[in-house]
Amino acid sequence: MASPAPWLNHAFALVHGEDGDGRREAVEAWKRKHVDPEWADFSLTLCSEGCPWPEVLAALQEASPLGAEARSVVVPAADNLFTRAKELPAAVKAVLEKPPSGVNLLLVAWSTLPAAPGKALGAKPWTDWQKAGRILKVGALDAAEVPGFIEAEARARGLILQGASAGLLAQRQGGNPGLLKRALEVLDLLAEDRRVTEAMVDQVTFRLAEQKAFAWSGAWQKGDAAGALRALRMAMEDGDEPLMMLGQVRREVDRLLRLAEAEAAGLKGAEVLGTLGLSPKQAFLLDGYRGALAKLKPRGLKALLSRVNQCERDLKGMALSRSEAPLLDLTLALCRAWGR
């Protein structure tokens, strides 16, 4: 996915969405545009994942090294910075509304941030950022966009999708661009005569449809240790990105933290749903979160968050080996936390 030039031109920008491939490509393209490789060691600051706004502001206020045109700050896994639009610090809001010269900022959120009124991107200064083209979404494709995406990717590989193969691929893989690309990459290897049949799509997507990270998260949320470990093994064998899977865990644990804060503040009904980023149609999920929170209690919730952070550090340290040991340990801990 080529990042749009207007977005790349902005020194202050945001990229969000679940498409890990698209997100990584966008970040690298932005860095190529705004970070001088000769000065990267001195002029590029990578904030810690999940850091608070004060850390971001402090990084922006550091002096640029002599000889560098500008300093650049990248904030990975910045989802937590968008949980409460009304609580944006005044100093940060001023910087976001009028970005200073001589410094660049890229905020990276792993999930798709809601833009409805009162939500993360539904208030200033983010609405102004959206109008200015500073925000790039790399999340799931809309249903109407999926066929065109599949056709374009197939055409780029010289593949001819026969019969209902394109529709079957869309049905099996949904709107996740990364999963669609992976399936087409395998089909590219299978289709020696460049013709893709429904049988070939069925063969390629049979396991891919079952081993999505959602199968893993769905299993541990039911306390199904055997199912969760089986889904994890299949995901790792098929090359799923461990940090993407960990992103799902962080989102769920973050919702538990927000639920604890909402209950402490005495919020009820729709207010609780809004705090957790859930729609009224997702109200049925509250019972699961409340059950996990009641079982963990504050001490257990703090310990679970520490496990998530430790797993993230372990995964990054073992990125080359792709060891699944950190996720195995975390999976069992999640099963115990959510299991009834």
N, C-alpha and C positions, 0 to 999 in steps of 0.2 A: 504494500500500500504506500503510495507516494503521498507525503504530507503536503497539503495545499500551500502554495507559496505565500499567500496573504498571512496565514497563521505563522509560518516560519519567520516572517519579517518582523514580528513583534518581539521586542526585548523582554517584555513581561507577558507570560502566557501560561495557559493551563491545558493539560491533556488529561482526559478521564475516560473510563470505560473498561470492560472486561476483556477486550481483545488484546491479549498479551503481546502477540506479534506486532500488531499495529502500534501499540503503546511504545514498545522498544524502538521500533523504526522511527516513530515521531520524536522520541527523546534524542536518538542519535543524530537525526537530521537537524534538530534544533541546536544541538551542541556543535555540529559542523558549521552551522551558520553563525553562531555567536561566541564560540570559544576558540581562541587562537591556540592551536596545538602546541606551539612553541612555549606558550606561557601557561598551559593548562595546570601544571603542577602547582603554580603559584596563584593563578587567577580564578580557578574553579573551586567552589566550595560545595561539597555534597553533605547536606544536612542528614541527621539521623532519621530513620523511618519512624513516622508517628510523632515527630517532634512538635512542640507547641509553637504558637506564633512568636513568643519572645525570642526563641532560638533563631527563627527565620529572620526576624527584624535585626537581631544582632549580627547575623551573617551579612545582611544587606548593608550594614553601617560600617563594615570593615573597610579599611583604606585599600585602594587598588595598588598593586605593585608597580614600581617605576618601570616604564617601558611598555606596560600592557594598556591597551586601549580601554578595556572595561573589565570589571569583575563579573563573574557569573555565579549564581546560586541555584542549585537544583534540589528540590525537596521531594524525595521519593515517598510513596505510600502516604500521601498527604490527606487521606480521606477524613481523618479526625479533625482537620482544620475547617471542615465544612458542615459540622454537625449542628451548629447553632448560628444561623445567619445574623440574628439580632445581637449576638455577643461578640462580634468582631471588634477587637480593640481599636480605639480611636486612632492611635498612632499607625497601626497597620492599615486601617481604612484610608488614611491620608496618603500613604505611600502607594496603595493600590489604585487610588483615584488619579494621582498625579505621579507616575513613576519617575524617579530621579534619573538624571543622566549619569553615565559612567558605570552603571550596574545593570545586570540582566537577571531575570528570575523566571524559573520554570517550575510550576507546581504539577505534580504527577499523582493522580488519584487512580487506584486500581479498580474501583467500582464506578458505575454510571451515576453521576450526581443528579438528583432531581432538580428540575427547573421550575416547578409549579410555584405559585405565590406563597411566600412564607417558607419555602424550602431552600436548600443550599444555594442554588443558582437563581432563585427567584427574587432576589433583593439586590440592591446596590451594594457594592460596586460591580457585582458579577453580571447584572443585567447590562450594564454599560460595556463590560468586557465582551459579552456575547455579541452585542451590536457592532463592536469594533473588530470582531473576528479574532479575538485573543484566545478563544476557547475551542478546542478540538475534541470531538467525541469519537472514540474508537470502540464503542460498545457493540452489542448485537445489532444485526441488521433488522429493519422492519420487514414484515412478511412480503411487502411489495418489492423490496429491494433485493431479496434473495435470488430470484431467477436471473436477474441481470448480472448479479455478482458471479453466479456460477457460470453463466455463459461467457462472461469476460475472462474469467480465470481459465476456463477450458480452451477458449480461443487462443489465449496467450501461450498455452502449452501445445497447441496444434491438435487438440482433441475434438472429436465429433461425438456429441451426445445423442445417441439414438433412442427412438421411442420415448418412453416415460422415464428414462434414466435421470434426467435433470430433476424432475419432480420427486422421484424416489430419494435422490440425494438430499434435496431440501427437506423432505419429510423426516429422514433419518437424523440429519445433522443440525436441523434448526437454523437459526440465524447467526451462529457464532462463526465469524470469518476464519478464525484459526482452525476450527474443526473442519470447515469446508475445504480450506487449503490443504490440510493434511490428507483428507480423503482423495482430493484431486492429484496430489503428489503420488499417492500409491497407484491410482488409476493410470497415471502417466507411465508408470513402470510396467503395469499389466497389459496395457493396450498397445501391443506391438504394431498393429495396423492402424493405430490412432483412433479406432472406433470403440466407443464405450457403450456397453449393453447394460440392460437392467440387471442381468445376472451378475455382472462384474461389480456393479454398485452394491448389490445385495451382499456379495462376498466381502467387499472391502469395509462396509459400514456395519456388518453384523456385530462385531465386538466393539467397534468405536461407539455405537449407539448405546451399548450397555455400560461401558466403562467411563462415561463422563464423570467428572468430579462430583456431579450432583448425586450420583449413585453412592459415592463414598460418604458425602456429608449426610445424605438421607439415612444411611445405615447407622452412623454413630449418633445421630439425633434420636434414633429409636433405641439406642443402647445395644444394637446388634453388632457385637464385637466380631463375630465370624464373618458377617456380611461386609462390614467396614474394612477388615483386613483383606478380604478377597478383592473388593473393589479397588483398594489401594494397590495391591499387587498387580492387578490388570492395568491400572493407570500408569504405573511405573514401567511396566513391560512395554506399553504402547507409547512411551516417551512423553507422557504428560509433564508439564512444568511443575515441579514441587512447590515453588513459591506462589504459583497461581492457586494451587490447592490450599496452601496456607492462607492466602488472602481470603478464602471463604471462611476459614476458621476465625480469622481476626474479625471479620464482619459480624459473625454470630456472637463472639465474646464481647464485642463492642456493644451489641444490642443488649446483652445482659447487664453491662455496666450502665447503659442508659436507662434500662428498666429499674435498676436499683436507685438511680438518682430520681427517676420519676415517682417511684413509690415513696421515697423519702420526702419529696416535695408535695405529696398528697394529690398528684395528678390522677385523673380518672378518664375512662372511656377513650374518646377520640384524641384527647391530649396525649395519652400514653402511646397510642398508635403513631401519632405524628412525631413524637420524640424518638421512636424506634425506626422511623422511616417506613412504616407500613401503611398500606391502604386499608379502608374498611373491609374490603374483600379478604384481607389477610388477617383479620381479627382472630381467626381460629388458631393462629400460630402463637398467640399470647399464652395459652395454657402450657405449651412446651417450654417457653422461656421462663414462665413463673415457676414451673416445676423444677427446672434446673437451678434457678436462683434460690429457691427454698432449700434445695438439697445442698448447694455449695456453701451458702451463707457468705458473708463478706470475706472471711479468711480463705475459704476455698476458692472464691472467685479471684482473689488476688493471686493465689497459687497457680490457678489455671492461666491467668494472664502472663505470669512469669514463665510458665511452660511454653506458651506460644512464642514469647520473645526469645527464649533459649533455643527453641526449635528453629527459629529464623536465623539466629546466629550460626547454629550448627549447619544448616543447609547452605548458607553462604560460604562457610568454610570448606564444605565438601562438594562444591558446585561441579568440579571436574569428575568426581567419582560417582555422583548421583546416588549416594547412599540413601536407602530408605529407612535406616534405623531411627533418625529423629522423628520422622512422621509415624513410624510404628508406635513409638512410645507415646506420642501425642494422641494418636488414634485411640489407644486404650484408655488414656486419661479422659478423653472426650466421651467415650462410651460410658465410663463410670459417672461422669458429670450429668449426662442427659438421660441415662437409663433409669427406668422406674423401678 
